[in-house]
Structure formats: C-alpha cells, structure tokens
Amino acid sequence: MIVVNCQFNNRNMRFLTLLLLNIFIIIFLSCSNKNSSGRGIENSQLSDSINVMIEYGRVPNSVSGSSTRTPKEYLTMNWIIKNSSNKELEQMFYNPNANIRCIAFIGITKRKDTDIFKFFTEVLRDDSTKVPFMHLCYTIGGFCYEYLIHDVEDNLAIYFTKEQIVEIGLIRKGKSYDCN
C-alpha cells in the first residue's frame, strides 16, 4: 500500500495558485479572441461569416477548378455583402485583415449611396497590405484597381469623374502593386 503525503506548504500553494492563474488566463484569451475580427459588428451571423472568411485566408473567385464549381467561400462573401449595412461595410473596410477590407470594398462598389472615391483612394495609397487572390498576390490597392477594371467589366469612368480619374492616375504613378 502506497501512502501519499498531501501536505500543502507555501511552495505548493504558490505553484497551485500560478497553475490556476495560467489556466484562467488561457481560457480568457481564447474566449476574447473568438470575435475580435468582427468587432463592432453587432449581427452575430455577419460576425461569424467574417471569421469564416478570415480563416479562408484569401479573397475567393467565383469559379474554382476544372469542374468550374462555385466555392462556398464565394457564396459566403456574397452573403456578407448582401446582408451588410453601409455602416457595417465601412467598419469592415477598416478591419486590419486585408481580405475583409477587400470584401468590404467590393460591397461598397455595389452600393449607389457610398463615396467609392474616398475608399478607392485610401486603398491605392496603402502600399503594405498584401491580398492573396486566387493564385496571385497584390497589395490591397492593386487588388481593388484590378477588381474595378476587370471584374466589373467596365472602366473607371462609370464610377469617377474625369478629375477623380486624373487624381487616381497621380496616386498610381510609379507604384507597383505586386507583392514582391
């Protein structure tokens, strides 16, 4: 028969206290980080969808693979855009995650009552935020420029005045939007 000595001295109490404190800190941090990406968004479904897009890690394309299927992430992105208010899109635009910023930008371009020029010039000036898109990588300004030029299937004149297009040209002058 084995007898265990279970006396608690000062040293054992300090160890037990530190152990419990570390467990509580770990639990607190894991709970508080869960919705940090959707902060400021009160709609829990929208916040959850934002978290899904962050986990996906890139801006989805409408078709994927040789079978040309529509990825569920693309459908999630469209759901976010459709179910977001202008205020929520603006909050998402200032999210630190580049993918969420791009999704917000796409949503903003689809709304008639937003100042697209304000957001577009902000992303063109951002040289540091990287955006994985399909098999390419752009800075956020390059992604948004490519989106407006190609994915919308029109040109900048639909969105901006001649003066604004000149200003966009001046912002873009000498910039490379590749991730290299």
Secondary structure, 3 states (H helix, E strand, C coil): CCCCCCCCCHHHHHHHHHHHHHHHHHHHHHHHCCCHHHCCCCCHHHHHHHHHHHHHCCECCCCECCCCECCHHHHHHHHHHHCCCHHHHHHHHCCCCHHHHHHHHHHHHCCCCCCHHHHHHHHHHCCCCEEEECCEEEEHHHHHHHHHHHHCCCCHHHCCCHHHHHHHHHHHCCCCCECC
